Amino acid sequence: MDFQSFVDMMDVMTCIISVETKEDGSYGEIRIVTGNPAYIKSIEYADEEAPQMLTSKFVPNSLYQNYFPTDPNFEDFCFRCAVLKQPMHTYVHPERYDFWFNLFMMPLGSEGNLHYCTYSQTVSKYVDSEQMSNKSASIANEVLNTCIKLRGSTNFQHTMDEIISDIRKMCDAQSCVILLTEPETRKCTILCESRNEYSLLPTMKYDMRDDFYDLTETWKDTMNGTNGLLIKSRNDWEYLQEKNPEWYDSLIKAKVESIALFPLVFNEEVLGYIWACNFDTEKSVQIKETLELTIYFVASEIANHKLMDRLKILSSIDMLTGVMNRNEMNNRVDALRSGDSALRGLGIVFADLNGLKRVNDNEGHDAGDLLIKNAAMVLQNVFIGDQIFRAGGDEFMVLMTFTTEDAIMQKIDKAKKLSKKYGNVSFALGYSYQNDASDITGALKLADQKMYEDKAKYYLEHPEFMR
C-alpha cells in the first residue's frame, strides 16, 4: 500500500504506525512509518502553543520513542488496533502535556509480522466537555452512578466504600483501593478498600508500610507523563521491571497479575491514587476510559471533604496553642446540658494563667504569646486524654470524664509542679467533680469559684505581680 498517498488525503494530523509481533504473541517495536504534512508540521514546526516533541525532525519509520517517552497505554492502543484489528478512540489529557488529545486509530493491513494502523489526532488547550462525556452506554452508566452517589451522600466514608466496591465489580478485580497521600507528613492512608471473596492478595487496610509514601513518589516517573497506568501483558511487565524494579518485585511477591493505577488529581495536586488488582484484562479499554472519567469526580469529592475537615479544624482549634477553642468548649458544654445518661465521673478544671498582663506590658505581646503556648503545653502534658479548651486570653478549661476526684487532684498538683519547669508559667487552678452531668452549670460555677480563690491566694503571696 502507498501509505504516503493514503495519509496525504487526510486533513487532520495523521500518521501510519507499524507494530511488530513476536512468536510468543507479544509485540516488539512500534514505529511511525510516515505522516501527512499536518502531522510532520506538528513535529518540525511546533509553536509554543502546541505539544513539544522530543525532537524537531521527522524521520520516516522511526521508533515512536524518538518523539515522546515510552507509553504503555499508547502501545496497548496500537497493538489492539494494528494487530487485533480493533478501531480505537480516546479523548485524553496526558500528564506530560498541557493539552487534550482527541485520538482516532483505524486498522490497516499486515505484512508478515508487521501490522499497520492509522493514527489521527486533534489537539486543544482546553477540555471539551462533550468529548469527555461521549462514552459508551455502559461507561456513562458507571460514571453517572458514581456521580449520583457522591452528590446524594450524607456519609462520606460509607459512600466511598460503596463506590470502591462498584469500581471493583466493574473491573471484575480481586481488590480495589483508594489511597490518600499526605506530602506534609509523608504518610499514606487507605480511604477505602474492596476485595472479592476469592482474593488471595494481601489487604492494604491493616498492612501499610511506614515507607509506603516513598514508593508512591516513584509512581509519577513510572507513569512517564501518562494519566494512568495499566500493567497486564508481558510487554507491560517488562516495562515496569525496567522502569521501577522495586515496585515490580513487590507486586510479583504479592501475586499481582495485573494492576490499573490512576492518580487522583485536583487543581494540579495529587490527593492520592486509585488502583485495581487482578482485573479482567479483556475489559482493559473500558476500565481505562471509565476510571479516567470517574477519577475527576472522586478527586473533587475527596478535595471537598478535606476542605470541610480543615474548616472544621479552623472553627474548633485555637491556632496559637493547638488546643480546642471557646467555640468548641461552648458546643461541648451545650451537649452536656442536653443530657448524656451514659456519662459518669465528670471533672471540670479551670486554669487561669497568672501574670500575662505584666508580661505583655513589660516584654511585649510576642513574649505573652510564648507564655500562653507554654501554659497550653503544660496542660497537654498533664491532662493526657482529656479535653482541653482555651476559654479566653489567659483562661483554659479542662473537661474530664469517667474520672475520680483523687485523679483530678493529682493532675492539678502535677500541673503546678510541671509549670515551674517552663519559666514564668504559673496557674490559678480550680476544679469540681460530680458523678454525672445533671448539674453542669453548678459544676462550672464551682470550678470557676475555686479558681478565683486560688488566684487571690497567689496575689496575696506575690503582691508584686498584681495586675
Secondary structure by P-SEA (a helix, b strand, c coil): caaaaaaaacccbbbbbbbbbcccccccccccccccaaaaaacccccccccccccccccccccccccccccaaaaaaaaaacccbbbbbbbbbbcccccccbbbbbbbbbcccbbbbbbbbcccccccccccccccaaaaaaaaaaaaaaaacccaaaaaaaaaaaaaaaacccccbbbbbbccccccccccccccccccccccccccccaaaaaaaacccccccccccccccaaaaaaaaaacaaaaaaaaaacccbbbbbbbccccccccccccccccccaaaaaaaaaaaaaaaaaaaaaaaaaaaaaaaaaccccccccccaaaaaaaaaaaaaccccccbbbbbbbbbccaaaaaacccaaaaaaaaaaaaaaaaaccccbbbbcccccbbbbbbccccaaaaaaaaaaaaaaaaaacccccccccccccccccaaaaaaaaaaaaaaaaaaaaaacccccc
